[in-house]
Amino acid sequence: MRIRVGKNIFFKITVNRLNDEPENFTDARNVRLTINRKYSSYQVSPPLTIHDNIIEFEFVGGGNATSGQYEVHLYYEKLNEASVTGIDKFYLDFCNAFILVDLTCKEDTGFESESPSINLKGIIERNRDGKDGVTPRIDPETKHWMIGIEDTGIVAEGKDGLTPSIGENGNWWIGDVDTGKPSRGKAFEYSDFTEEEIHELQEPARAMIDALDTLDKAVTANEQQRIKNEVTRVANEDAREDAENLRREAENTRELNEEARETAETGRASAEDNRVKAEQSRVEAENNRVKAENTRVEKENERQTAENTRDTNEQSRKEAETNRVTAEEGRVTEFNRLKSESETATLNATTQANYAKEQGDNVAGTVEEIKTAQDELTTSINDLTTVLNTQQGNRALYEAAGATYNEETGFYELNGLNDITEEQMKTIYVQTNHMDYIENMSDVFSGCSFRTNLGFKRLRTTNNRKFNLRNAFRENKQLEVMRLGPDNDVWPMIITENSSFNNSFVGCSSLKSILGYLKFTSLERIIISLVPLLQDIRIKNLIYNLSIPDSPLLSLESMQYLINNAVNTSAITVTVHADVYAKIQDTTNTDWHALIASAQEKNITFATA
């Protein structure tokens, strides 16, 4: 019988004798019942209820109950003056009473309820003080004493004597002999009978004495056999105790091995802590690298702007130079033409030359103006760099990333938080600005200290991406709001493997809200633990069991969203904190209690941690 751990199991044991007669517990004493887990020192003795030949008790599944095979042992005593010790001891064992399996294992049919019942039936063959001897009996046909099926040949009933009777003459007759003694008056005396008559009258007594002697011998033989059986039982008990000692030695060896395993596990955990610290150092270095890269990008943007300005100025210079060359070529061509035509064109040529000279002077002035503008632009760029390196410049950077600065309060506002200081905003930007570019966030942000994050902005490229959040935000005790996406259901953060979500938010003791929603496509068991202040979380397309055992403040809207968007095709269990479970079970709390009906429609049941 396979039953999941954590359940309370109700037992009913019916006890009969070998002849199928109900056992009588009226005069029983020292009734004890124990439940043992095989190959373990675990043992519990529950309170019993006894009526007629039925024993009932409850096995509480919490506490130290763990998976494994369990035995049930019943012991009681009865007073028996015929016993050597004066007490009969009775034992009834159920060596394979039931099996507890993990929450992820399948139960046997009929035990899926929260409080399953098990009926056991036992037959008491005899107590262990010694096997009963065979009681002598009288064969009704031969009148011989029988021991079992053996005929002793001894007559159990003596030969009938002659019954005295009163004859017609008023005398006592024995058989057909007249004693001559009157039936009234003086009583019989010994001298009234002959030796033959006395011998005949004593015959039944002698036969009975012989029969009693034979019976005494048979009883003595049976008692000796019982003593022999008792000696055998004691020897068997000693052998059992030896075997039990061997089992204890093996158990001690197992415990020593377990201690060695725990020591090794402690070493492994220590090595893991060192790995986590090294990973945190790597993450910090990566954050510094990202910060330096962001600074480099900013400087590159400034350089590109200055380069564009230089290109513009250079283009203007080239255009001016081209115009000057064109004008010069035209002037030379015109001058040669005029010179070849006539000396009289000298005045005109001179005039043309003067005009060309004026144009050249104008071009030189234009170049000087360009140079002056370039110097002024360089000065402006330097001034802008100075501004960007100040707090005012960082504010523009933060607002461009999605935060809002409140001039009245002097705080930044982001993801519902409205009291973010300048230093906290700097931490948020440095540690989370690159989050939009990462799909595998395993251990990347564990141990960080940001109150919230800048979130994902690239919706088109983020949609339908598969994320790894293993240990992603572990032990971030400052984290209050985590933005995984927009407030609507535009796109999910998809988790595809169990290892991709392990301990994602474990230790986030200040986390209250997770914006966006999570979609688990193939996880067989989802656990979100050690987040005591969590209120809002949206889980979509739930398929398998879900456990949020440490969050007593979980909101009604979160539970409604979970149930309404579940897509499970078989029965699943949602385990919540005891406070949340109490609100669900409270019939006076209408909205919360309505969750039971909506969950039943989706084949979902609730459990408490």
N, C-alpha and C positions, 0 to 999 in steps of 0.2 A: 504494500500500500504506500504509494509515493505521494507525499504532501509537502507543500512549500513551507519553509521555515517562517516563524513569526506568527503562525496561527494557533489559536487555542483549540485543542482536540478533546472531545467528550468521549469517554470510554464506558462501555457496559460489558461486564464479565459475568457470564452465567456459569455456575459451578455445579456439576453433577457428580454422583458416585459412579463406579464402574457399571452398576446395574441400571444406570440412567435415572436413579432416584435423585431428587434435588438434595444438595448438601444442606445441613442444618447449622446455621451460624449462631444459634441462640446461646449455646454453651461454649462458643469459641472464644479464645482469649489471645492477647498479643498478636492481633491481626496486623500484619505489615505488608505494604506493597511498595516496590521500588521500580523506578524507570532508569535504565542504564543505557548509555551509548556504547556500542561495541568498541573494543580496543581503546577505551578511554576511561579515565577516572571519573568522568561526569556521572552524577547520580542524583536523583531527586525523589522524595517521598511525598506525594500529594495527599491531601485530606480525602477520606473515603466516606461514602454513604452506602450502608448495607441494609437490604431488606429481603427477607426470604433467602433465596440462594443467589442473589444478584448483588454485585459490587459495582458502584458507579464512582467515577472520579473525573477530574478535569486536568489535562496536561497543558500548562501555560507555555505558549510558544516563544515568549520573549525571554529576556535575560541571557543566560548562557547557552540556550538551545542553539545548536548549530547543525549543519547538514550531516547525515550519516545514518546508520542502521541502529535501531533502538530495540531493547528487550524489556519485557515486563515480567517481574517475579513476585509471586504471592506466597506468603508464609503465615501459618496460624497454628495454634495448639489447642488440644482438648484433654481434659483430665480422664485417665483410664487406670483404675486400680489394678487391672489385670496386666498392665504393662510393667516392664522391669523398672523403668524410671518413674512410673506413675503418670506419665504424660505422653500423649501421641502428638508427633509433629508432622505437619502436612506442608507440602511444597507444590506449587503449580507454576510452571515456567512457560513463557511465550518468547522463544528465542529470536523470532523474526516478526515482532509485533507490528512495526511500521518503519518507514524510511522518510527522513526529512531531506528535501532537495532544495537547491538554491532558488532564488526568486526567478532566475532566468530559465529554470528547467520546467519540463512539463509534468503536471500532476496526473495521477490516475483518474479515470472517469469516476465521478461521484464524490470527489473530494475538493472541488473547485470553490466551495463556499468558504466564507470567512471563519466559520466554526464547524468543521466537519465532525462526524461521529463515526466511531469504530465499535463494532460488536465482536466480542471474543467469547469462545465457549471452551471450558476446560473440564477434563475428567480426572477426578481424584481416585487413583487406583488403590493406594494404601499409603499409610505413613511410612517413614523411612526408619522407624525403630526396629523393624524385623517383620518378616512375612508371616501372616496368620497361619497357624497350624490347621489341620483338617478336623472339624468337630465330629466326634462319633455320633452315629444315629442308629435307629432300630429299623431293620428291613420289615415292612408291614406284612410280608408273606411268610418269610422264614423265621421271623422273630429273632434273628441273629443280630449281634452288634456288627455294624459296618463302619470302617474308617476310610473315607473317600469311596472308592469303588471296590475296596478289598473286603471280602467276607471273612470275619475272624472265626466263624464256626461256633461261637459262644452264644448260647441261648440267653437272650436278654430278659426273658420273662420266665419265671419258675413254673414248674408243673402245677396245675390246679390241684389243691387238696380236696378232700371230701367235705362238703358243706353239711354241718349237723342239721337235722330236721326233727320235728315233733311227730311221732307216730300216732296212730289212732288210739293206742293204749295210754297216751299221755307221756310216754318215755321219750328220751332223746335217742334218735337213730343216726348212725354214721353210715351212709350208704344204705345197704340193706341189712345192717347189723343192729339189733336192739341192744342198747347199752344197759337196759334195765334201770336206768336212772330216770326219775321223774323230771319232767320239764319244768316243774314248779317246785318251789321249796328250796332245799339246799343246793348251792351252786356247785359246778364241777370243781373237782380237786385233781391234783396231779395223779393221785392214786386211783382215780376213777378210770384212767386210760391205761392200756397195755403198752409195752415198749414199741410194738409194731405201729400202734396208732400214733404214739408220740413222734416216732421217726418219720411217719408219713406226714404228720402235721408240720414238722420242721423242714420238710423238703423245699418248699418255696423260699424260705429264708436262706437256706444254704445256697440255692441257685442264685439268689440275688447277691449274696456275699461274693460268690465266684465272679459274677458279672461285674461287680464293683471293683474287684481286684484287677480284672482285665482292663476295665476302663481307666483305672489309676495308672496302669502300665502304659496305656496308649497316650494319656495326658502327659505323663512324664517324658515319653519319647518325643511328643510334639514340643514340649518346653525345651528339651535339649536341642531339637532342630531349630527352634526359634532363637536360642542363644547362639547357635552356630551361624544362623543368618545374621544376627546382630554383629558378631565378630567380623563376618564378611563385609557388612555395611561399614563398620568402623574402618576396616582396611581400605575399602573403596573411598571413604571420606578422606583418609590420610593421603591416598594417591591423588585425590582431587586437590587437597591443600598443597601437595607438592607441585602439581601442575599450575596451581594458582600462584605459587611462589615464583615458578619459572616465568609465568606471564608478567608478574610484577617486575622481575628482573629485566625482562624484555621491554616493559613499559619505561623502566628507569633509563635503560639504554636509549630508548626512543626520545625521552625527555632530554637526555644529555645531547643527543644529536640535534634536537630542536633548538637547544640553547646555543649549540655551535652554529646552527643555521641562522639564528637571530643575531649572533655576533657578526657573522659574515654579512647579514643584511644591513646591520648598523654600519659596517665598513662601506658597503655599497652605497648606503644613503649618504654617508659622509663624502664619498667620492662624487656622488650626484650633486651634493651641495656645492662642492668645489667647482664642478662643471657649470652649475647654474651661475656661480659668481663669475667664472671666466666668461660665460655667455653674456652676463650683464655688463662686464667690462667691454666685451666686443660690441654690444648694443650701444654703450655709451660712446665708444670710439666711432661707431657708425653714425651716431647722432651728430658727433662733432664733425665727421666727414661731410654729412649732409648739410650741416650748418655752413661749413667752409665752402661747399659746392654752391649753396644758395648765395653766399657772399660773392663767389666768383661769377655766378650768373648775373648778379646785379651789376658788378663791375664791368662785365662783358657787355651788358646792355648799355651802360654809360659809354663805354668805348665805342660801341656800334653807333650810338647817337652822335658822338663827336666825329666819328669817321664819316657818317652820312653828311654832317655839316661841312666837313672838309671837302668831301666829294662835290657838294653843291657849289662851294666857293671855287673849287678848281674848275668846275664846268663853266662857271661864269667867267673865270679868267681866260679859259680856252676860247670861249665865244668872243670875248673882247679882243684877244690876240688875233683870232681869225678875221674879225672885222677890220682890225688895223692892217693886217697883211693884204687883205682884199683892196682896202683903200690905197695902200702903198702901190700895189700892182697897177691899179687903175691910174694912179697919178703918174707912174713912170711911163706907162703906155701912152697916156695923153700927152705927156711932155715930149716924148720922142716924135709923136705925130706932129705936134705943133712946131717943133724944131725943124723938121724936114720940110714942112710946108712953106714956112716963111719966117724971115727974121723979124717980120712985123708982129709976129704972135708972141714976141718976148714978154710984152707987158701982160698979155693974158696968161702966159705961162707963169710969170712971176706971181700974178694974182692967184693962180691955181696952186702954186707951191705954198704961198702963204696960207691958203685954205687948208691944204694938206697938213701943214705944220700945226694949225689950230686943232685939227682932228687928232693929231698925235698927242698934243698936250692934253686934250680931253680924255684920251684913253689912259694916259699916265695917271690922271686924277682918279679915274674909275678904279684902277688897280690899287691905289692908295686907300680908297674908301673900302674896298673888299678886305684889305689887310686889317684896317681898323675894326671892321665888323667881326672878323675872325677872332681878333684879340678880345673883343667884348664877349663873344660866344664862349671862348675858353674860360673867361672869368665867370660867366653864368653857370657853366658846367661845374666848375670848382665849387661855386656857392651851393648848387643842388646836391653835390656829393656831401658837402658839410651838413646840409639839412637832413639828408637821408641817414646820416650817421648819428643823428640826435634822436631823442624820444619821439619828437613829432614825426620824424621819418619812419620809425618803427610802427607808429600808430597807423600810418597810411598802409604799411605792409600788412599789418594785422587785419585792417578793414578790407583790404583787397582779398584776403584769404577767407573772409566770411564773418569776422567779428564786428561788433558795433561798439563805438566809444560813446558813453553817456556824459556829455559835458556837465550836466547838473550834478551827478553823483560822483564823477571822477573814476568810475569803474567801467570795465569792458563787459559786454553782454554776449553770451554765446550758448546755444542749445538749452535755453531756459534758465541758465545761471546769470544773475545780474550784478554780482559783486566780485568780479574777477579783477585782481590787482595787476599792476604793470608787470611785476615780476612773474606772477602766475601766468599771464598771457604770453610772456616770453617763453616760459617753460612749455606751454601748450604748443606754441608755434614751432619751437626747435624740435620737440619730441614727436610731433604728429603731422607736420606739414607734408612729409613724404609718404604718409600712410596710404594715400590714394594710388600709389604706384606698386603696392605690395600685395600679392595674393597669398604667399606662404608667410604668415606672421608667427610661426611657431617660435615661442620664447622671445620674439623681437621686442615686445613692450613689457615683459615681465619685470617687476621691480621698479618701474618708472613712477613718476610722482605727479602726473598731470591730472587736473580736476575733470576735464572733458577733452574732447579731441575736435580737430577741424573737420573730420568726417570725409565722406567720399563725394566728390563733385562731378567726376567724369561718368555720368549715368549711362551714357551709351556704351562706353567701353567696360563699365562695371557690370552691366546687366548680364546675368547667367554665368558669371565667372564663378569658379569653385575655389573656396577659401579654406585654408588650414589655420585654425585658431588655437591649436594645441599650446597650452600654457601662455597664450598670447598676452594676457593682461594680469597674470598671476601676481598676487601680493601687491597690487597697486592700491595702497590703503587711502590714497587721496582721490581716486576716481569716483565721481558722483553721477555723471551722465555719460554714457557711451553712445555715440552716433554711428550706426552701421549703414544708414542710408536715409532717404527722405522720410517725412512723417506719413506719407501715403503708401499705398501698396504698389508702387511703380516697379520696384525690382527687389528680389530677395538676396540675402547673403547665404549662399548654398553650401552646406556641409555634407560631404559624401561618405566619409569614413569615420569609424569610432575614434581612431587615434587623432583625427583632425579637430576634435572638440574637447578632448580630455583636459580638465582643470582650466578651462578658458578664463573663468572669472573667479576661481577659487582664491579666497583670502582678500577679495575686494570688499572690505568691511564697510565702506562708505557708499557703495554703488546703490542708487535708487532707481534709475531708469535706463532702459536700453531702447534707443530710437531706431526706427527701421524694423525689419523683421527677419527672423531666421527660418531657413527651410532645410530640414533634414531629409535626405533622399533615401538613405539605406542604413541609418544607425539603428541597431537592435535595442539599445538602451541609452537614454539620454539622462545625464545627471548634472544638475546645476546646484552646487553646494557651497556652503560657507559664504553666503551673501545675505546677512541678516537684515539689511535695510531695503532689499529689492522690493519694488512695488510694481513697476510697469515693465512687461516683456511680452513681445508678440511672437508666437511660434505658429508657423503655418504648415499645412500638409503633414500633421502628425500621423505617423504610421505605427510606431512601436511604443513601448512603455516609457513614461517620463517621470522623473523624480526631482522635486524641488523641496527638499526636506527641511531647509534651514531658513526659510523666508516667511515669517509670520505676518508680514505686512502686504503680501501679494494682493493686488487689486482685483476687484470683481471684473473689470473690463478685460484684464489679462486672461482670466479664466474663461470668460465668454468667448473671446477671440480664439483661444486654443480649441475649444469644443466646436465652435461653428466652422472652423477651417480644418478640422481633422479629416483625414482621408483613409483611416485604417479599414482593413477588410476583415479583421478578426478582433476578438476581445483584447483590450489593452487596459492597463492600470495606470492611473495618475496618482502619484504619492506626494502629499503636501504636508506642511507643518501642522501640528496638532491644533493651533489656533484657527487656521484656515479650514481644517476639517470640521471643527466644532461649528463654525459659521455655516458651512454647507449642510450640516445635519440639523441645524436649528430651524424648526418649523415656523417660528415666529419671524425669522429673518427671510422675508418673502423672496427677495431677489437672489440671495445666495442659495436658498433651498431649492429654487427653480433649476439650479445647475444639475441636480440629480436627474430630473426628467430629460433635459436636453442631452445629458451625457449618455443616458440609457438608449436614446435613439441612435447614438453613434457607437453603441456597444463599448462604452467606456465606464469603468468603475473607479471610485475614489478609495484611497487608503491613506492612513496617517503614519508618519515616521515614528 
